[in-house]
Amino acid sequence: MRSKQLLALAEHALADLKARDIKVLDVRQLTTIADYMIVASGTSDRHVKSIADRLVQRASEAGCEPLGVEGTGSGEWVLVDLADVIVHIMQPKAREFYKLENLWDMGAAATA
């Protein structure tokens, strides 16, 4: 599956379960580990886990088994590695603390 198709699949899965503040970052010029990163929020640990579960289910149904899923134990921050697309689903407090989108946006500004 191409990275753009995988990105669309991930965005739809996140939207289906009402993930909040979905932000897509194009990191192709910044790293070789992925083409895109998505950062999204869930409202609680259960919400974060269910969003991640839906994403994994949708990706598997499309023939793209995730390379890894981390953080489902606590549900504060779940990372789903879909190879070309890495998805971070976080509770708002964790997202505010780590500010991943700022980190990658600063990298983009530095290369521009």
N, CA, C and O atoms as a GROMACS GRO file, in nm:
protein
  448
    1MET      N    1   0.085  -0.117   0.000
    1MET     CA    2   0.000   0.000   0.000
    1MET      C    3   0.090   0.124   0.000
    1MET      O    4   0.185   0.132   0.078
    2ARG      N    5   0.060   0.217  -0.084
    2ARG     CA    6   0.138   0.340  -0.096
    2ARG      C    7   0.116   0.428   0.027
    2ARG      O    8   0.013   0.419   0.094
    3SER      N    9   0.213   0.514   0.055
    3SER     CA   10   0.205   0.596   0.176
    3SER      C   11   0.085   0.691   0.176
    3SER      O   12   0.027   0.715   0.281
    4LYS      N   13   0.048   0.747   0.061
    4LYS     CA   14  -0.068   0.837   0.055
    4LYS      C   15  -0.197   0.761   0.086
    4LYS      O   16  -0.285   0.813   0.155
    5GLN      N   17  -0.209   0.638   0.036
    5GLN     CA   18  -0.327   0.556   0.064
    5GLN      C   19  -0.331   0.519   0.212
    5GLN      O   20  -0.438   0.520   0.274
    6LEU      N   21  -0.216   0.486   0.266
    6LEU     CA   22  -0.208   0.451   0.408
    6LEU      C   23  -0.241   0.572   0.495
    6LEU      O   24  -0.307   0.558   0.598
    7LEU      N   25  -0.196   0.688   0.453
    7LEU     CA   26  -0.227   0.811   0.524
    7LEU      C   27  -0.378   0.834   0.526
    7LEU      O   28  -0.435   0.866   0.630
    8ALA      N   29  -0.443   0.819   0.413
    8ALA     CA   30  -0.588   0.837   0.404
    8ALA      C   31  -0.661   0.736   0.492
    8ALA      O   32  -0.757   0.771   0.561
    9LEU      N   33  -0.616   0.612   0.489
    9LEU     CA   34  -0.676   0.508   0.573
    9LEU      C   35  -0.666   0.546   0.719
    9LEU      O   36  -0.764   0.534   0.794
   10ALA      N   37  -0.549   0.591   0.762
   10ALA     CA   38  -0.528   0.629   0.902
   10ALA      C   39  -0.616   0.748   0.940
   10ALA      O   40  -0.676   0.748   1.047
   11GLU      N   41  -0.622   0.847   0.854
   11GLU     CA   42  -0.704   0.965   0.883
   11GLU      C   43  -0.852   0.927   0.898
   11GLU      O   44  -0.919   0.977   0.988
   12HIS      N   45  -0.902   0.839   0.812
   12HIS     CA   46  -1.041   0.796   0.820
   12HIS      C   47  -1.067   0.717   0.947
   12HIS      O   48  -1.170   0.736   1.012
   13ALA      N   49  -0.974   0.628   0.984
   13ALA     CA   50  -0.992   0.549   1.106
   13ALA      C   51  -0.994   0.640   1.228
   13ALA      O   52  -1.074   0.618   1.320
   14LEU      N   53  -0.908   0.740   1.231
   14LEU     CA   54  -0.906   0.834   1.344
   14LEU      C   55  -1.036   0.914   1.350
   14LEU      O   56  -1.092   0.933   1.458
   15ALA      N   57  -1.081   0.960   1.236
   15ALA     CA   58  -1.204   1.040   1.232
   15ALA      C   59  -1.326   0.956   1.272
   15ALA      O   60  -1.417   1.007   1.337
   16ASP      N   61  -1.328   0.829   1.234
   16ASP     CA   62  -1.440   0.742   1.267
   16ASP      C   63  -1.466   0.733   1.417
   16ASP      O   64  -1.581   0.727   1.460
   17LEU      N   65  -1.360   0.734   1.495
   17LEU     CA   66  -1.379   0.724   1.639
   17LEU      C   67  -1.360   0.859   1.708
   17LEU      O   68  -1.330   0.865   1.827
   18LYS      N   69  -1.378   0.965   1.633
   18LYS     CA   70  -1.381   1.100   1.687
   18LYS      C   71  -1.251   1.142   1.756
   18LYS      O   72  -1.254   1.207   1.860
   19ALA      N   73  -1.137   1.105   1.697
   19ALA     CA   74  -1.011   1.157   1.747
   19ALA      C   75  -1.013   1.308   1.731
   19ALA      O   76  -1.075   1.360   1.638
   20ARG      N   77  -0.948   1.378   1.819
   20ARG     CA   78  -0.949   1.524   1.815
   20ARG      C   79  -0.814   1.579   1.770
   20ARG      O   80  -0.711   1.513   1.783
   21ASP      N   81  -0.818   1.699   1.716
   21ASP     CA   82  -0.696   1.771   1.677
   21ASP      C   83  -0.601   1.685   1.594
   21ASP      O   84  -0.483   1.673   1.626
   22ILE      N   85  -0.652   1.627   1.489
   22ILE     CA   86  -0.569   1.541   1.403
   22ILE      C   87  -0.477   1.630   1.321
   22ILE      O   88  -0.522   1.716   1.245
   23LYS      N   89  -0.347   1.608   1.337
   23LYS     CA   90  -0.249   1.687   1.264
   23LYS      C   91  -0.157   1.592   1.186
   23LYS      O   92  -0.097   1.501   1.243
   24VAL      N   93  -0.148   1.616   1.056
   24VAL     CA   94  -0.063   1.536   0.969
   24VAL      C   95   0.065   1.614   0.942
   24VAL      O   96   0.061   1.731   0.902
   25LEU      N   97   0.177   1.548   0.964
   25LEU     CA   98   0.308   1.609   0.940
   25LEU      C   99   0.379   1.534   0.828
   25LEU      O  100   0.398   1.413   0.836
   26ASP      N  101   0.419   1.606   0.726
   26ASP     CA  102   0.497   1.548   0.617
   26ASP      C  103   0.643   1.554   0.660
   26ASP      O  104   0.702   1.662   0.666
   27VAL      N  105   0.701   1.438   0.690
   27VAL     CA  106   0.838   1.434   0.742
   27VAL      C  107   0.936   1.373   0.641
   27VAL      O  108   1.047   1.333   0.678
   28ARG      N  109   0.896   1.366   0.515
   28ARG     CA  110   0.982   1.304   0.414
   28ARG      C  111   1.117   1.373   0.400
   28ARG      O  112   1.218   1.307   0.373
   29GLN      N  113   1.121   1.504   0.419
   29GLN     CA  114   1.247   1.577   0.406
   29GLN      C  115   1.329   1.577   0.535
   29GLN      O  116   1.443   1.626   0.537
   30LEU      N  117   1.271   1.522   0.644
   30LEU     CA  118   1.337   1.528   0.774
   30LEU      C  119   1.393   1.396   0.823
   30LEU      O  120   1.486   1.394   0.903
   31THR      N  121   1.337   1.285   0.774
   31THR     CA  122   1.379   1.154   0.824
   31THR      C  123   1.352   1.047   0.720
   31THR      O  124   1.273   1.065   0.628
   32THR      N  125   1.420   0.936   0.735
   32THR     CA  126   1.396   0.822   0.646
   32THR      C  127   1.309   0.715   0.712
   32THR      O  128   1.278   0.614   0.649
   33ILE      N  129   1.269   0.737   0.836
   33ILE     CA  130   1.192   0.633   0.905
   33ILE      C  131   1.046   0.629   0.863
   33ILE      O  132   0.980   0.526   0.879
   34ALA      N  133   0.994   0.740   0.810
   34ALA     CA  134   0.853   0.745   0.770
   34ALA      C  135   0.834   0.862   0.674
   34ALA      O  136   0.916   0.954   0.667
   35ASP      N  137   0.723   0.856   0.601
   35ASP     CA  138   0.686   0.968   0.514
   35ASP      C  139   0.598   1.068   0.588
   35ASP      O  140   0.608   1.189   0.567
   36TYR      N  141   0.511   1.015   0.673
   36TYR     CA  142   0.416   1.101   0.744
   36TYR      C  143   0.407   1.058   0.890
   36TYR      O  144   0.423   0.940   0.924
   37MET      N  145   0.381   1.156   0.975
   37MET     CA  146   0.346   1.132   1.114
   37MET      C  147   0.213   1.198   1.138
   37MET      O  148   0.186   1.308   1.089
   38ILE      N  149   0.130   1.130   1.213
   38ILE     CA  150   0.002   1.187   1.252
   38ILE      C  151   0.001   1.195   1.403
   38ILE      O  152   0.038   1.100   1.472
   39VAL      N  153  -0.042   1.308   1.454
   39VAL     CA  154  -0.061   1.326   1.598
   39VAL      C  155  -0.208   1.358   1.618
   39VAL      O  156  -0.263   1.447   1.554
   40ALA      N  157  -0.271   1.283   1.708
   40ALA     CA  158  -0.413   1.303   1.736
   40ALA      C  159  -0.437   1.285   1.885
   40ALA      O  160  -0.356   1.225   1.956
   41SER      N  161  -0.549   1.337   1.932
   41SER     CA  162  -0.582   1.326   2.074
   41SER      C  163  -0.708   1.244   2.095
   41SER      O  164  -0.799   1.241   2.011
   42GLY      N  165  -0.710   1.176   2.209
   42GLY     CA  166  -0.828   1.108   2.258
   42GLY      C  167  -0.867   1.172   2.390
   42GLY      O  168  -0.785   1.238   2.454
   43THR      N  169  -0.989   1.153   2.432
   43THR     CA  170  -1.038   1.222   2.552
   43THR      C  171  -1.009   1.150   2.682
   43THR      O  172  -1.017   1.210   2.789
   44SER      N  173  -0.974   1.022   2.674
   44SER     CA  174  -0.946   0.941   2.794
   44SER      C  175  -0.860   0.823   2.754
   44SER      O  176  -0.834   0.801   2.636
   45ASP      N  177  -0.813   0.747   2.854
   45ASP     CA  178  -0.732   0.630   2.820
   45ASP      C  179  -0.810   0.530   2.736
   45ASP      O  180  -0.756   0.470   2.643
   46ARG      N  181  -0.937   0.510   2.768
   46ARG     CA  182  -1.021   0.420   2.687
   46ARG      C  183  -1.038   0.469   2.544
   46ARG      O  184  -1.033   0.390   2.450
   47HIS      N  185  -1.057   0.599   2.530
   47HIS     CA  186  -1.075   0.656   2.397
   47HIS      C  187  -0.947   0.639   2.315
   47HIS      O  188  -0.952   0.600   2.198
   48VAL      N  189  -0.833   0.669   2.375
   48VAL     CA  190  -0.704   0.654   2.306
   48VAL      C  191  -0.684   0.508   2.262
   48VAL      O  192  -0.645   0.482   2.148
   49LYS      N  193  -0.711   0.415   2.351
   49LYS     CA  194  -0.695   0.272   2.318
   49LYS      C  195  -0.791   0.229   2.207
   49LYS      O  196  -0.751   0.156   2.117
   50SER      N  197  -0.916   0.274   2.214
   50SER     CA  198  -1.013   0.231   2.112
   50SER      C  199  -0.980   0.292   1.976
   50SER      O  200  -1.001   0.227   1.873
   51ILE      N  201  -0.928   0.414   1.973
   51ILE     CA  202  -0.885   0.473   1.846
   51ILE      C  203  -0.772   0.390   1.787
   51ILE      O  204  -0.773   0.359   1.668
   52ALA      N  205  -0.674   0.355   1.870
   52ALA     CA  206  -0.561   0.275   1.824
   52ALA      C  207  -0.607   0.138   1.775
   52ALA      O  208  -0.560   0.090   1.672
   53ASP      N  209  -0.698   0.076   1.849
   53ASP     CA  210  -0.750  -0.055   1.808
   53ASP      C  211  -0.818  -0.048   1.672
   53ASP      O  212  -0.798  -0.135   1.588
   54ARG      N  213  -0.899   0.056   1.651
   54ARG     CA  214  -0.968   0.072   1.523
   54ARG      C  215  -0.868   0.093   1.410
   54ARG      O  216  -0.884   0.037   1.302
   55LEU      N  217  -0.765   0.172   1.436
   55LEU     CA  218  -0.662   0.195   1.335
   55LEU      C  219  -0.591   0.066   1.298
   55LEU      O  220  -0.570   0.038   1.180
   56VAL      N  221  -0.554  -0.012   1.396
   56VAL     CA  222  -0.487  -0.140   1.372
   56VAL      C  223  -0.580  -0.233   1.294
   56VAL      O  224  -0.536  -0.300   1.200
   57GLN      N  225  -0.707  -0.238   1.332
   57GLN     CA  226  -0.805  -0.322   1.263
   57GLN      C  227  -0.818  -0.282   1.116
   57GLN      O  228  -0.814  -0.367   1.027
   58ARG      N  229  -0.835  -0.152   1.091
   58ARG     CA  230  -0.850  -0.104   0.954
   58ARG      C  231  -0.726  -0.132   0.870
   58ARG      O  232  -0.737  -0.175   0.755
   59ALA      N  233  -0.609  -0.108   0.927
   59ALA     CA  234  -0.484  -0.133   0.853
   59ALA      C  235  -0.471  -0.282   0.821
   59ALA      O  236  -0.434  -0.318   0.709
   60SER      N  237  -0.500  -0.366   0.916
   60SER     CA  238  -0.492  -0.511   0.894
   60SER      C  239  -0.589  -0.556   0.786
   60SER      O  240  -0.554  -0.638   0.701
   61GLU      N  241  -0.711  -0.504   0.790
   61GLU     CA  242  -0.811  -0.538   0.688
   61GLU      C  243  -0.765  -0.496   0.548
   61GLU      O  244  -0.800  -0.560   0.449
   62ALA      N  245  -0.686  -0.391   0.541
   62ALA     CA  246  -0.636  -0.341   0.412
   62ALA      C  247  -0.507  -0.411   0.371
   62ALA      O  248  -0.448  -0.379   0.267
   63GLY      N  249  -0.462  -0.507   0.452
   63GLY     CA  250  -0.342  -0.583   0.419
   63GLY      C  251  -0.212  -0.519   0.464
   63GLY      O  252  -0.105  -0.556   0.416
   64CYS      N  253  -0.220  -0.424   0.554
   64CYS     CA  254  -0.101  -0.356   0.606
   64CYS      C  255  -0.091  -0.382   0.756
   64CYS      O  256  -0.143  -0.305   0.837
   65GLU      N  257  -0.024  -0.489   0.791
   65GLU     CA  258  -0.007  -0.520   0.932
   65GLU      C  259   0.087  -0.418   0.996
   65GLU      O  260   0.194  -0.392   0.941
   66PRO      N  261   0.050  -0.361   1.109
   66PRO     CA  262   0.139  -0.267   1.177
   66PRO      C  263   0.271  -0.333   1.215
   66PRO      O  264   0.275  -0.450   1.252
   67LEU      N  265   0.379  -0.256   1.205
   67LEU     CA  266   0.510  -0.305   1.246
   67LEU      C  267   0.519  -0.311   1.398
   67LEU      O  268   0.596  -0.390   1.452
   68GLY      N  269   0.441  -0.229   1.465
   68GLY     CA  270   0.442  -0.228   1.611
   68GLY      C  271   0.334  -0.138   1.666
   68GLY      O  272   0.290  -0.043   1.600
   69VAL      N  273   0.293  -0.169   1.788
   69VAL     CA  274   0.197  -0.087   1.861
   69VAL      C  275   0.250  -0.078   2.004
   69VAL      O  276   0.273  -0.181   2.069
   70GLU      N  277   0.269   0.042   2.052
   70GLU     CA  278   0.324   0.064   2.186
   70GLU      C  279   0.233   0.154   2.268
   70GLU      O  280   0.172   0.246   2.213
   71GLY      N  281   0.223   0.128   2.398
   71GLY     CA  282   0.151   0.218   2.488
   71GLY      C  283   0.008   0.183   2.518
   71GLY      O  284  -0.062   0.261   2.582
   72THR      N  285  -0.038   0.068   2.473
   72THR     CA  286  -0.178   0.033   2.496
   72THR      C  287  -0.207   0.001   2.643
   72THR      O  288  -0.322   0.003   2.686
   73GLY      N  289  -0.104  -0.028   2.719
   73GLY     CA  290  -0.123  -0.059   2.861
   73GLY      C  291  -0.180   0.058   2.939
   73GLY      O  292  -0.277   0.042   3.014
   74SER      N  293  -0.121   0.174   2.922
   74SER     CA  294  -0.167   0.291   2.999
   74SER      C  295  -0.272   0.372   2.925
   74SER      O  296  -0.360   0.430   2.988
   75GLY      N  297  -0.263   0.377   2.793
   75GLY     CA  298  -0.358   0.454   2.715
   75GLY      C  299  -0.333   0.604   2.720
   75GLY      O  300  -0.417   0.682   2.675
   76GLU      N  301  -0.219   0.644   2.775
   76GLU     CA  302  -0.185   0.786   2.778
   76GLU      C  303  -0.131   0.831   2.643
   76GLU      O  304  -0.159   0.942   2.596
   77TRP      N  305  -0.053   0.742   2.580
   77TRP     CA  306   0.009   0.771   2.451
   77TRP      C  307   0.028   0.638   2.381
   77TRP      O  308   0.104   0.553   2.427
   78VAL      N  309  -0.041   0.619   2.270
   78VAL     CA  310  -0.026   0.496   2.192
   78VAL      C  311   0.037   0.531   2.059
   78VAL      O  312  -0.008   0.623   1.990
   79LEU      N  313   0.140   0.458   2.023
   79LEU     CA  314   0.208   0.476   1.896
   79LEU      C  315   0.176   0.355   1.809
   79LEU      O  316   0.193   0.241   1.851
   80VAL      N  317   0.129   0.380   1.687
   80VAL     CA  318   0.102   0.274   1.591
   80VAL      C  319   0.196   0.298   1.472
   80VAL      O  320   0.186   0.400   1.403
   81ASP      N  321   0.285   0.203   1.449
   81ASP     CA  322   0.384   0.213   1.342
   81ASP      C  323   0.332   0.138   1.220
   81ASP      O  324   0.328   0.015   1.218
   82LEU      N  325   0.293   0.214   1.118
   82LEU     CA  326   0.244   0.156   0.993
   82LEU      C  327   0.348   0.169   0.882
   82LEU      O  328   0.313   0.178   0.765
   83ALA      N  329   0.474   0.169   0.919
   83ALA     CA  330   0.588   0.182   0.828
   83ALA      C  331   0.599   0.323   0.773
   83ALA      O  332   0.668   0.406   0.832
   84ASP      N  333   0.533   0.354   0.664
   84ASP     CA  334   0.543   0.487   0.603
   84ASP      C  335   0.464   0.593   0.679
   84ASP      O  336   0.486   0.713   0.659
   85VAL      N  337   0.375   0.551   0.766
   85VAL     CA  338   0.294   0.642   0.846
   85VAL      C  339   0.303   0.600   0.992
   85VAL      O  340   0.271   0.486   1.027
   86ILE      N  341   0.347   0.692   1.075
   86ILE     CA  342   0.355   0.665   1.219
   86ILE      C  343   0.249   0.751   1.287
   86ILE      O  344   0.243   0.872   1.266
   87VAL      N  345   0.166   0.687   1.368
   87VAL     CA  346   0.053   0.755   1.430
   87VAL      C  347   0.072   0.760   1.582
   87VAL      O  348   0.094   0.658   1.646
   88HIS      N  349   0.063   0.880   1.636
   88HIS     CA  350   0.069   0.903   1.780
   88HIS      C  351  -0.069   0.945   1.826
   88HIS      O  352  -0.122   1.046   1.780
   89ILE      N  353  -0.128   0.868   1.916
   89ILE     CA  354  -0.260   0.901   1.971
   89ILE      C  355  -0.238   0.928   2.119
   89ILE      O  356  -0.195   0.840   2.193
   90MET      N  357  -0.266   1.050   2.161
   90MET     CA  358  -0.228   1.093   2.295
   90MET      C  359  -0.344   1.158   2.369
   90MET      O  360  -0.434   1.216   2.308
   91GLN      N  361  -0.340   1.148   2.500
   91GLN     CA  362  -0.430   1.227   2.581
   91GLN      C  363  -0.380   1.371   2.578
   91GLN      O  364  -0.260   1.394   2.562
   92PRO      N  365  -0.468   1.468   2.593
   92PRO     CA  366  -0.428   1.608   2.581
   92PRO      C  367  -0.311   1.651   2.670
   92PRO      O  368  -0.226   1.727   2.625
   93LYS      N  369  -0.306   1.603   2.794
   93LYS     CA  370  -0.196   1.643   2.883
   93LYS      C  371  -0.061   1.593   2.830
   93LYS      O  372   0.037   1.667   2.834
   94ALA      N  373  -0.057   1.470   2.783
   94ALA     CA  374   0.068   1.416   2.728
   94ALA      C  375   0.106   1.490   2.600
   94ALA      O  376   0.223   1.519   2.577
   95ARG      N  377   0.008   1.520   2.520
   95ARG     CA  378   0.036   1.589   2.394
   95ARG      C  379   0.092   1.729   2.421
   95ARG      O  380   0.185   1.773   2.354
   96GLU      N  381   0.035   1.797   2.517
   96GLU     CA  382   0.084   1.931   2.554
   96GLU      C  383   0.225   1.924   2.611
   96GLU      O  384   0.308   2.010   2.583
   97PHE      N  385   0.253   1.821   2.690
   97PHE     CA  386   0.384   1.808   2.753
   97PHE      C  387   0.494   1.779   2.650
   97PHE      O  388   0.599   1.842   2.652
   98TYR      N  389   0.468   1.682   2.560
   98TYR     CA  390   0.572   1.641   2.465
   98TYR      C  391   0.579   1.728   2.339
   98TYR      O  392   0.686   1.738   2.278
   99LYS      N  393   0.470   1.789   2.300
   99LYS     CA  394   0.466   1.882   2.185
   99LYS      C  395   0.538   1.826   2.061
   99LYS      O  396   0.624   1.891   2.003
  100LEU      N  397   0.500   1.705   2.022
  100LEU     CA  398   0.564   1.641   1.907
  100LEU      C  399   0.550   1.722   1.780
  100LEU      O  400   0.646   1.733   1.703
  101GLU      N  401   0.433   1.777   1.756
  101GLU     CA  402   0.417   1.852   1.631
  101GLU      C  403   0.507   1.974   1.626
  101GLU      O  404   0.553   2.011   1.519
  102ASN      N  405   0.535   2.036   1.741
  102ASN     CA  406   0.628   2.149   1.743
  102ASN      C  407   0.770   2.102   1.712
  102ASN      O  408   0.844   2.170   1.641
  103LEU      N  409   0.807   1.988   1.764
  103LEU     CA  410   0.940   1.934   1.739
  103LEU      C  411   0.962   1.911   1.589
  103LEU      O  412   1.065   1.950   1.534
  104TRP      N  413   0.866   1.848   1.524
  104TRP     CA  414   0.881   1.819   1.381
  104TRP      C  415   0.861   1.943   1.297
  104TRP      O  416   0.924   1.956   1.192
  105ASP      N  417   0.774   2.036   1.340
  105ASP     CA  418   0.758   2.162   1.266
  105ASP      C  419   0.885   2.245   1.272
  105ASP      O  420   0.920   2.310   1.174
  106MET      N  421   0.954   2.246   1.386
  106MET     CA  422   1.079   2.320   1.396
  106MET      C  423   1.184   2.260   1.304
  106MET      O  424   1.265   2.332   1.246
  107GLY      N  425   1.183   2.127   1.289
  107GLY     CA  426   1.274   2.061   1.197
  107GLY      C  427   1.247   2.102   1.055
  107GLY      O  428   1.340   2.121   0.977
  108ALA      N  429   1.121   2.115   1.020
  108ALA     CA  430   1.083   2.156   0.884
  108ALA      C  431   1.126   2.299   0.858
  108ALA      O  432   1.174   2.332   0.749
  109ALA      N  433   1.111   2.386   0.959
  109ALA     CA  434   1.152   2.525   0.943
  109ALA      C  435   1.303   2.536   0.928
  109ALA      O  436   1.352   2.622   0.855
  110ALA      N  437   1.377   2.450   0.997
  110ALA     CA  438   1.523   2.454   0.990
  110ALA      C  439   1.575   2.411   0.854
  110ALA      O  440   1.681   2.456   0.812
  111THR      N  441   1.500   2.324   0.784
  111THR     CA  442   1.546   2.275   0.654
  111THR      C  443   1.498   2.364   0.540
  111THR      O  444   1.545   2.350   0.428
  112ALA      N  445   1.406   2.454   0.568
  112ALA     CA  446   1.350   2.539   0.462
  112ALA      C  447   1.445   2.651   0.424
  112ALA      O  448   1.413   2.732   0.337
   0.00000   0.00000   0.00000
